[in-house]
Amino acid sequence: MIFVDNQNTYDPRVNLAIEEHLLRTLDTDEDILLFYINQPSIIIGRNQNTLEEINHEYVEQNGVHVVRRLSGGGAVYHDLGNLNFSFISNYSRDNFKNFKKFTGPVIEVLHSLGVPAELSGRNDILVEGRKISGNAQYTTTRRMYSHGTLLLNTNLEHLVAALNVKMSKIESKGIKSVRSRVANISEYLSEEMDTLTFRQRLLEGIFAGLPTIPEYKLTEADWQAIHKLYEERYSRWDWNFGHSPDFNVKKVERFPFGEVEVRIDVHKGMVEGFKIFGDFQGEGDIHDIESAVIGTRFERESLLQALQNLAVDRYFGGFGAEDFVNFIY
Ligand SMILES: Nc1ncnc2c1ncn2[C@@H]1O[C@H](COP(=O)(O)OC(=O)CCCC[C@@H]2CCSS2)[C@@H](O)[C@H]1O
């Protein structure tokens, strides 16, 4: 096994690009171990509807990154107190969906630190029934990775808040996250440890018995390829939001001026269908609003922009564009 150092990158878009690059391009049959720590972010599963997984108000107010990964499964929250590990290896039927094989060495190190960790029936590592690690895998035809989180000292209030979705009545075929009770590993450690020291302990534990840790240093060419993946995938709205499965939103609310019901069809993150019903009365043809938003991104700023040239309050009587967007989004 070879260790790859990500050279103190804390940007989740770059870290996921490094991981994908190592998976796809590094020409080796060796197993690779990569660790990464991310600035506050939500990492969405490959087949999830991003909007169903994030508290977008919290995300916008706190500058949390939202990035989609290649592997399936649910959405997780990362901050500097969370360590991610990734084992990249040759694909085999035996390795794929085999979480025990990849979490085993990590669990062993946790035991040596006095943490009574165990693999759950699914793909979580638990301590006293609480989740300290979520795991997922992705495979190409030749190679695969099995990666997981480790909650060492994450702000759990932020974790819960960031993943607390407020948007109601969404229907989609997206994979839903499985909400769990979570805990920090630090609760179980007898000494205080920061995330980098914890990483070092894992590294030494996993490579125990070897005189030196075999390491591959990322080259200039590697960084160029990583940068390309960053640009073309992980920093793009189309990947992080637009890649979501189709979904429908239905909103109904009674306002002083009457009841409004809105039904929205979203395809690849864009508004494809938009219908307004209700017993409200106003001037103007409500179809103007419908046609203004069709074809825009289903996100606050784009919706507001689309409605900019319409005097929305004319249609509903005292209900402006901002109120309308707050209602539908
Ligand atoms: N960081 C972290 N670690 C463990 N559990 C978490 C975390 N954040 C949130 N959660 C809890 O897990 C569920 C989602 O569980 P669920 O089982 O739906 O999803 C996962 O576990 C996916 C793990 C992906 C790991 C990758 C490794 C490197 S990049 S991300 C969520 O609702 C919370 O209750």
The ligand as a MOL file (V3000), in Angstrom:
LIG
                    3D

  0  0  0     0  0            999 V3000
M  V30 BEGIN CTAB
M  V30 COUNTS 34 37 0 0 0
M  V30 BEGIN ATOM
M  V30 1 N -19.3610 13.3540 8.6520 0
M  V30 2 C -20.2670 12.4590 9.0170 0
M  V30 3 N -19.8680 11.2520 9.4710 0
M  V30 4 C -20.7650 10.3120 9.8420 0
M  V30 5 N -22.0930 10.4730 9.8080 0
M  V30 6 C -22.5480 11.6510 9.3620 0
M  V30 7 C -21.6710 12.6950 8.9510 0
M  V30 8 N -22.4210 13.7390 8.5450 0
M  V30 9 C -23.7010 13.3660 8.7000 0
M  V30 10 N -23.7970 12.1120 9.1940 0
M  V30 11 C -25.0050 11.3090 9.5040 0
M  V30 12 O -25.1450 10.3230 8.4760 0
M  V30 13 C -26.4090 10.4840 7.7910 0
M  V30 14 C -26.2980 10.0710 6.3210 0
M  V30 15 O -26.0260 8.6970 6.2810 0
M  V30 16 P -26.0970 7.8480 4.9180 0
M  V30 17 O -25.8890 6.4220 5.2910 0
M  V30 18 O -27.3430 8.2070 4.1620 0
M  V30 19 O -24.8790 8.3860 4.0400 0
M  V30 20 C -23.5480 8.1900 4.3540 0
M  V30 21 O -23.1730 7.8560 5.4630 0
M  V30 22 C -22.5920 8.4710 3.2010 0
M  V30 23 C -21.1380 8.3850 3.5610 0
M  V30 24 C -20.2410 9.0200 2.4980 0
M  V30 25 C -18.8050 9.0730 2.9040 0
M  V30 26 C -17.8820 9.8050 1.9490 0
M  V30 27 C -16.4650 9.7260 2.3850 0
M  V30 28 C -15.5950 10.7960 1.8290 0
M  V30 29 S -16.5080 12.0240 1.0300 0
M  V30 30 S -18.2590 11.5140 1.7730 0
M  V30 31 C -26.7380 11.9320 8.0020 0
M  V30 32 O -28.1110 12.2130 7.8500 0
M  V30 33 C -26.2650 12.1540 9.4410 0
M  V30 34 O -27.1780 11.6010 10.3570 0
M  V30 END ATOM
M  V30 BEGIN BOND
M  V30 1 1 1 2
M  V30 2 1 2 3
M  V30 3 2 2 7
M  V30 4 2 3 4
M  V30 5 1 4 5
M  V30 6 2 5 6
M  V30 7 1 6 7
M  V30 8 1 6 10
M  V30 9 1 7 8
M  V30 10 2 8 9
M  V30 11 1 9 10
M  V30 12 1 10 11
M  V30 13 1 11 12
M  V30 14 1 11 33
M  V30 15 1 12 13
M  V30 16 1 13 14
M  V30 17 1 13 31
M  V30 18 1 14 15
M  V30 19 1 15 16
M  V30 20 2 16 17
M  V30 21 1 16 18
M  V30 22 1 16 19
M  V30 23 1 19 20
M  V30 24 2 20 21
M  V30 25 1 20 22
M  V30 26 1 22 23
M  V30 27 1 23 24
M  V30 28 1 24 25
M  V30 29 1 25 26
M  V30 30 1 26 27
M  V30 31 1 26 30
M  V30 32 1 27 28
M  V30 33 1 28 29
M  V30 34 1 29 30
M  V30 35 1 31 32
M  V30 36 1 31 33
M  V30 37 1 33 34
M  V30 END BOND
M  V30 END CTAB
M  END
